[in-house]
Amino acid sequence: DDGVTTTTYANIGKRQNINANAHVKRNITDKLRVYSNMSGGYVDIKTNKEKSNIDEKMSNYGFSGQIYAGAQYSFPKSFKVYANGGIFSPYITLENQGSSYSFHSFSISKGFMKDRLNFRAYAQNPFEKERDFKSKRTNPAFYHESIFVNRMRSFGVSVSFRFGEMKSKIKKTKRGINNDDGMSGGGQGGNQSGGQGGGGAAQ
């Protein structure tokens, strides 16, 4: 209105999507380990004219996904080298679609004191100084496109020290039913048991 754009939010539509995720980690040799996180899916977004204050029905849809992968190689005397990379497709919303994104990095580390003390040097996107990121916004009222220039290349060092040891104990849960009220048909239930799991990706 009057050349001013106001952005707000409202519950005006429906979003449907289906996604798949996978995490892979494998030791190729005693010294070489590879790992990857992958996800992808399809999204469909539509507005409900009865709930919105716009005259036209809006929609947006498409495929999106991402993959992150890396490798670690261990040398003698606690030297390790890492190589990582990733590709991310453009994000999709009702009005917006952003740029795709990718990165790569390399690092080398040296451990001391049984790997409690660790020194690392890294390079992020060493072959790319900067990159343009485009964002498009489309609706019945206007079309808007933004371009941002981000610096990509960076170098650095880090130092970390680990205190103590992490110890985990898994207790076995006893299962059973104790029915000591057979005359009246009553009963007492036993314990409820749960489980825990974990997963992660090295960097």
HUQUI-V302632 format. One record per pair of residues at least 12 apart in sequence whose C-alpha atoms are under 10 Angstrom apart, sorted by sequence separation. I is the first residue (numbers start at 1). J is the second residue. D is the distance in whole Angstrom. If there is no record, write none. Layout:
I/J/D + I/J/D
//
This chain:
23/35/8 + 24/36/5 + 25/37/9 + 46/58/6 + 47/59/6 + 70/82/7 + 71/83/5 + 72/84/9 + 88/100/6 + 89/101/7 + 108/120/6 + 109/121/6 + 134/146/6 + 135/147/7 + 176/188/10 + 177/189/5 + 178/190/7 + 23/36/6 + 24/37/6 + 45/58/8 + 46/59/4 + 47/60/9 + 70/83/5 + 71/84/7 + 87/100/8 + 88/101/5 + 89/102/9 + 107/120/7 + 108/121/6 + 109/122/9 + 133/146/8 + 134/147/5 + 135/148/8 + 176/189/8 + 177/190/5 + 22/36/8 + 23/37/5 + 24/38/8 + 45/59/5 + 46/60/7 + 69/83/9 + 70/84/4 + 71/85/9 + 87/101/6 + 88/102/6 + 107/121/6 + 108/122/7 + 132/146/10 + 133/147/6 + 134/148/6 + 175/189/10 + 176/190/5 + 177/191/8 + 22/37/6 + 23/38/6 + 44/59/8 + 45/60/5 + 46/61/9 + 69/84/6 + 70/85/6 + 86/101/8 + 87/102/4 + 88/103/9 + 106/121/9 + 107/122/4 + 108/123/9 + 132/147/6 + 133/148/5 + 134/149/9 + 175/190/6 + 176/191/7 + 21/37/8 + 22/38/5 + 23/39/9 + 44/60/6 + 45/61/6 + 68/84/8 + 69/85/6 + 70/86/9 + 86/102/5 + 87/103/7 + 106/122/6 + 107/123/6 + 132/148/6 + 133/149/6 + 174/190/8 + 175/191/6 + 176/192/10 + 21/38/6 + 22/39/6 + 43/60/8 + 44/61/4 + 45/62/9 + 68/85/6 + 69/86/6 + 85/102/7 + 86/103/5 + 87/104/9 + 105/122/7 + 106/123/5 + 107/124/9 + 131/148/8 + 132/149/5 + 133/150/7 + 174/191/7 + 175/192/8 + 20/38/8 + 21/39/4 + 22/40/9 + 43/61/5 + 44/62/7 + 67/85/8 + 68/86/4 + 69/87/9 + 85/103/5 + 86/104/7 + 105/123/6 + 106/124/7 + 131/149/6 + 132/150/6 + 173/191/8 + 174/192/9 + 175/193/8 + 20/39/6 + 21/40/7 + 42/61/7 + 43/62/6 + 44/63/9 + 67/86/6 + 68/87/7 + 84/103/8 + 85/104/4 + 86/105/9 + 104/123/9 + 105/124/4 + 106/125/8 + 130/149/7 + 131/150/6 + 132/151/9 + 173/192/8 + 174/193/8 + 19/39/7 + 20/40/6 + 21/41/9 + 42/62/6 + 43/63/6 + 66/86/7 + 67/87/6 + 68/88/9 + 84/104/6 + 85/105/6 + 104/124/6 + 105/125/6 + 106/126/9 + 130/150/6 + 131/151/7 + 173/193/6 + 19/40/6 + 20/41/6 + 41/62/9 + 42/63/4 + 43/64/8 + 66/87/6 + 67/88/7 + 83/104/8 + 84/105/5 + 85/106/9 + 103/124/8 + 104/125/5 + 105/126/7 + 129/150/9 + 130/151/4 + 131/152/7 + 172/193/9 + 173/194/8 + 18/40/8 + 19/41/4 + 20/42/10 + 41/63/6 + 42/64/6 + 65/87/8 + 66/88/4 + 67/89/9 + 83/105/6 + 84/106/6 + 103/125/6 + 104/126/8 + 105/127/10 + 129/151/6 + 130/152/5 + 131/153/10 + 173/195/10 + 18/41/5 + 19/42/7 + 40/63/7 + 41/64/6 + 42/65/9 + 65/88/6 + 66/89/6 + 82/105/8 + 83/106/5 + 84/107/9 + 102/125/9 + 103/126/10 + 104/127/9 + 128/151/9 + 129/152/5 + 130/153/7 + 17/41/7 + 18/42/6 + 19/43/9 + 40/64/6 + 41/65/6 + 64/88/8 + 65/89/5 + 66/90/9 + 82/106/6 + 83/107/7 + 104/128/9 + 128/152/6 + 129/153/5 + 17/42/5 + 18/43/7 + 39/64/9 + 40/65/4 + 41/66/10 + 64/89/6 + 65/90/8 + 81/106/8 + 82/107/5 + 83/108/9 + 103/128/9 + 127/152/9 + 128/153/6 + 129/154/8 + 170/195/10 + 16/42/8 + 17/43/4 + 18/44/9 + 39/65/5 + 40/66/6 + 63/89/8 + 64/90/7 + 65/91/9 + 81/107/6 + 82/108/6 + 125/151/10 + 126/152/8 + 127/153/7 + 128/154/10 + 170/196/10 + 16/43/6 + 17/44/6 + 38/65/8 + 39/66/5 + 40/67/9 + 63/90/9 + 64/91/7 + 80/107/8 + 81/108/4 + 82/109/8 + 125/152/6 + 126/153/5 + 15/43/7 + 16/44/5 + 17/45/9 + 38/66/6 + 39/67/7 + 62/90/10 + 63/91/9 + 64/92/8 + 80/108/6 + 81/109/6 + 124/152/7 + 125/153/5 + 126/154/7 + 15/44/6 + 16/45/6 + 37/66/8 + 38/67/4 + 39/68/9 + 62/91/9 + 63/92/9 + 79/108/7 + 80/109/5 + 81/110/9 + 124/153/6 + 125/154/7 + 126/155/8 + 14/44/8 + 15/45/4 + 16/46/9 + 37/67/6 + 38/68/6 + 62/92/7 + 79/109/6 + 80/110/7 + 101/131/10 + 123/153/8 + 124/154/5 + 125/155/9 + 14/45/6 + 15/46/7 + 36/67/7 + 37/68/5 + 38/69/8 + 61/92/7 + 62/93/10 + 78/109/8 + 79/110/5 + 80/111/9 + 123/154/6 + 124/155/6 + 13/45/7 + 14/46/6 + 15/47/9 + 36/68/5 + 37/69/6 + 60/92/8 + 61/93/8 + 78/110/6 + 79/111/7 + 101/133/8 + 122/154/8 + 123/155/5 + 124/156/9 + 13/46/6 + 14/47/6 + 35/68/8 + 36/69/4 + 37/70/9 + 60/93/7 + 61/94/8 + 77/110/8 + 78/111/5 + 79/112/10 + 99/132/9 + 100/133/8 + 122/155/6 + 123/156/7 + 12/46/9 + 13/47/4 + 14/48/7 + 35/69/6 + 36/70/6 + 59/93/9 + 60/94/5 + 66/100/10 + 68/102/9 + 70/104/9 + 74/108/10 + 77/111/8 + 78/112/7 + 99/133/6 + 100/134/9 + 121/155/8 + 122/156/6 + 123/157/9 + 12/47/6 + 13/48/5 + 34/69/8 + 35/70/6 + 36/71/9 + 59/94/6 + 60/95/7 + 65/100/10 + 66/101/9 + 67/102/9 + 68/103/9 + 69/104/10 + 70/105/9 + 71/106/10 + 72/107/10 + 73/108/10 + 74/109/10 + 75/110/10 + 77/112/9 + 78/113/10 + 98/133/8 + 99/134/5 + 100/135/10 + 121/156/6 + 122/157/6 + 11/47/9 + 12/48/6 + 13/49/8 + 34/70/6 + 35/71/6 + 58/94/7 + 59/95/8 + 60/96/9 + 64/100/10 + 66/102/9 + 68/104/10 + 70/106/10 + 72/108/10 + 78/114/8 + 79/115/10 + 98/134/6 + 99/135/6 + 120/156/8 + 121/157/4 + 122/158/8 + 11/48/9 + 12/49/8 + 13/50/10 + 33/70/9 + 34/71/4 + 35/72/9 + 58/95/8 + 60/97/9 + 77/114/10 + 78/115/7 + 97/134/9 + 98/135/4 + 99/136/9 + 120/157/6 + 121/158/6 + 12/50/8 + 13/51/8 + 33/71/6 + 34/72/6 + 97/135/6 + 98/136/6 + 119/157/7 + 120/158/5 + 121/159/9 + 12/51/5 + 13/52/8 + 32/71/7 + 33/72/5 + 34/73/9 + 79/118/10 + 81/120/9 + 83/122/10 + 85/124/10 + 96/135/7 + 97/136/5 + 98/137/9 + 119/158/6 + 120/159/6 + 11/51/7 + 12/52/5 + 32/72/6 + 33/73/7 + 78/118/9 + 79/119/10 + 80/120/9 + 81/121/10 + 82/122/9 + 83/123/10 + 84/124/9 + 85/125/9 + 96/136/6 + 97/137/7 + 118/158/8 + 119/159/5 + 120/160/9 + 10/51/9 + 11/52/8 + 12/53/9 + 31/72/8 + 32/73/5 + 33/74/9 + 79/120/10 + 81/122/10 + 95/136/8 + 96/137/5 + 97/138/9 + 118/159/6 + 119/160/7 + 10/52/8 + 12/54/10 + 31/73/5 + 32/74/7 + 95/137/5 + 96/138/7 + 117/159/7 + 118/160/5 + 119/161/9 + 28/71/10 + 30/73/9 + 31/74/5 + 32/75/10 + 94/137/9 + 95/138/5 + 96/139/9 + 117/160/6 + 118/161/6 + 13/57/10 + 15/59/10 + 17/61/9 + 19/63/10 + 21/65/10 + 23/67/10 + 25/69/10 + 27/71/10 + 29/73/9 + 30/74/8 + 31/75/7 + 90/134/10 + 91/135/10 + 93/137/9 + 94/138/9 + 95/139/6 + 116/160/8 + 117/161/5 + 118/162/9 + 13/58/9 + 14/59/10 + 15/60/10 + 16/61/9 + 17/62/10 + 18/63/10 + 19/64/9 + 20/65/9 + 21/66/10 + 22/67/10 + 23/68/10 + 24/69/9 + 25/70/10 + 26/71/10 + 27/72/10 + 31/76/9 + 90/135/9 + 94/139/9 + 95/140/10 + 115/160/10 + 116/161/5 + 117/162/7 + 13/59/9 + 15/61/9 + 17/63/10 + 19/65/9 + 21/67/10 + 23/69/10 + 25/71/10 + 115/161/8 + 116/162/5 + 117/163/9 + 45/92/9 + 47/94/8 + 98/145/10 + 115/162/8 + 116/163/7 + 32/80/10 + 34/82/10 + 36/84/9 + 38/86/10 + 40/88/10 + 44/92/9 + 45/93/7 + 46/94/7 + 95/143/10 + 96/144/9 + 97/145/10 + 98/146/10 + 99/147/10 + 104/152/10 + 105/153/10 + 107/155/10 + 109/157/10 + 113/161/10 + 116/164/9 + 31/80/9 + 32/81/10 + 33/82/10 + 34/83/10 + 35/84/9 + 36/85/10 + 37/86/9 + 38/87/10 + 39/88/10 + 40/89/9 + 43/92/8 + 44/93/9 + 45/94/6 + 96/145/10 + 103/152/8 + 104/153/10 + 105/154/10 + 106/155/10 + 107/156/9 + 108/157/10 + 109/158/9 + 110/159/10 + 111/160/10 + 112/161/9 + 116/165/10 + 34/84/10 + 36/86/9 + 38/88/10 + 42/92/10 + 43/93/9 + 44/94/9 + 45/95/10 + 103/153/10 + 105/155/10 + 107/157/9 + 109/159/10 + 111/161/10 + 15/93/9 + 60/138/10 + 15/94/9 + 14/94/10 + 58/138/10 + 59/139/9 + 13/94/9 + 58/139/7 + 57/139/10 + 58/140/8 + 56/139/9 + 57/140/9 + 56/140/7 + 54/139/10 + 55/140/8 + 54/140/8 + 54/141/9 + 107/203/10 + 105/203/10 + 84/202/10 + 84/203/7 + 82/202/10 + 83/203/9 + 82/203/8 + 72/202/8 + 70/201/9 + 71/202/9 + 72/203/8 + 69/201/9 + 70/202/8 + 71/203/9 + 68/201/10 + 69/202/10 + 70/203/8 + 69/203/9 + 5/141/10 + 5/142/10 + 1/141/10 + 37/200/9 + 37/201/8 + 35/200/10 + 36/201/7 + 35/201/7 + 36/202/9 + 34/201/10 + 35/202/7 + 34/202/9 + 35/203/9 + 33/202/10 + 25/199/10 + 25/200/9 + 23/199/9 + 24/200/10 + 25/201/8 + 23/200/8 + 24/201/9 + 25/202/9 + 23/201/8
//
